[in-house]
Amino acid sequence: MRNGTDLAADAGCTSPSLAVLTATVLPWLAVILMTGLLAGAVVGWISRRGGDNPWLALRHGLLTVVASVGPLLAVLTLVVNLAGQCR
């Protein structure tokens, strides 16, 4: 376009389709979630074996899941958003 108002169109950039993004992201999403759930289960089990009551062990496990999965999902979201940008 004129005056550089649409630089992506001027540069001929194309963003990946939803199917391509989904096929790229789903394996990483599964790995992140499964790793977080495994870490939470291990921490909850260790907490329970250490003498904590079931609710406290559950809390430790859930907090571990959130603490381990949250930053990784944020990075994955950033990568997906950057994938649509012009290179």
C-alpha positions as CSV (number, residue, x, y, z in Angstrom):
1,M,0.0,0.0,0.0
2,R,1.0,3.6,-0.3
3,N,3.0,5.3,2.4
4,G,4.0,2.0,4.0
5,T,0.7,1.6,5.9
6,D,0.6,-2.2,5.2
7,L,4.2,-3.4,5.4
8,A,3.3,-7.0,5.7
9,A,1.3,-6.9,2.5
10,D,4.1,-4.9,0.8
11,A,6.7,-7.4,1.8
12,G,4.6,-10.4,0.6
13,C,4.4,-11.9,4.1
14,T,2.0,-14.7,4.8
15,S,0.9,-15.9,8.2
16,P,0.7,-19.7,8.8
17,S,-2.8,-21.2,8.6
18,L,-4.6,-22.3,11.7
19,A,-4.1,-26.0,10.8
20,V,-0.3,-25.5,10.5
21,L,-0.2,-23.6,13.8
22,T,-2.3,-26.3,15.5
23,A,-0.2,-29.1,14.2
24,T,2.9,-27.3,15.4
25,V,1.7,-26.3,18.8
26,L,-0.2,-29.4,20.0
27,P,2.8,-31.7,20.5
28,W,4.6,-29.0,22.5
29,L,1.4,-28.3,24.5
30,A,1.1,-32.0,25.3
31,V,4.7,-32.3,26.4
32,I,4.4,-29.2,28.6
33,L,1.1,-30.3,30.3
34,M,2.3,-33.9,30.8
35,T,5.6,-32.8,32.3
36,G,3.8,-30.4,34.7
37,L,1.3,-33.1,35.7
38,L,4.1,-35.6,36.3
39,A,6.0,-33.0,38.4
40,G,2.9,-32.2,40.4
41,A,2.2,-35.9,41.0
42,V,5.7,-36.5,42.2
43,V,5.7,-33.5,44.5
44,G,2.3,-34.4,45.9
45,W,3.4,-38.0,46.5
46,I,6.6,-36.9,48.2
47,S,4.5,-34.4,50.4
48,R,2.1,-37.2,51.3
49,R,4.9,-39.6,52.1
50,G,6.5,-36.9,54.2
51,G,3.5,-36.9,56.5
52,D,1.3,-34.1,55.2
53,N,-2.4,-34.6,55.1
54,P,-4.1,-35.3,51.7
55,W,-5.3,-31.7,51.2
56,L,-1.9,-30.2,51.8
57,A,-0.2,-32.8,49.6
58,L,-2.8,-31.9,46.8
59,R,-2.1,-28.2,47.3
60,H,1.7,-28.8,46.9
61,G,1.1,-30.8,43.8
62,L,-1.2,-28.3,42.2
63,L,1.1,-25.4,43.0
64,T,3.9,-27.3,41.4
65,V,1.9,-27.9,38.2
66,V,1.0,-24.2,38.0
67,A,4.6,-23.1,38.7
68,S,6.1,-25.4,36.2
69,V,3.5,-25.1,33.4
70,G,2.7,-21.4,33.6
71,P,6.0,-20.0,32.3
72,L,6.3,-22.6,29.6
73,L,2.8,-21.9,28.3
74,A,3.7,-18.2,28.3
75,V,6.7,-18.9,26.1
76,L,4.7,-21.2,23.8
77,T,2.1,-18.4,23.4
78,L,4.8,-15.9,22.6
79,V,6.3,-18.3,20.0
80,V,2.8,-18.8,18.4
81,N,2.2,-15.1,18.2
82,L,5.6,-14.4,16.7
83,A,5.0,-17.2,14.1
84,G,2.4,-15.0,12.4
85,Q,4.7,-12.0,12.2
86,C,6.7,-11.1,9.1
87,R,10.3,-12.4,9.1
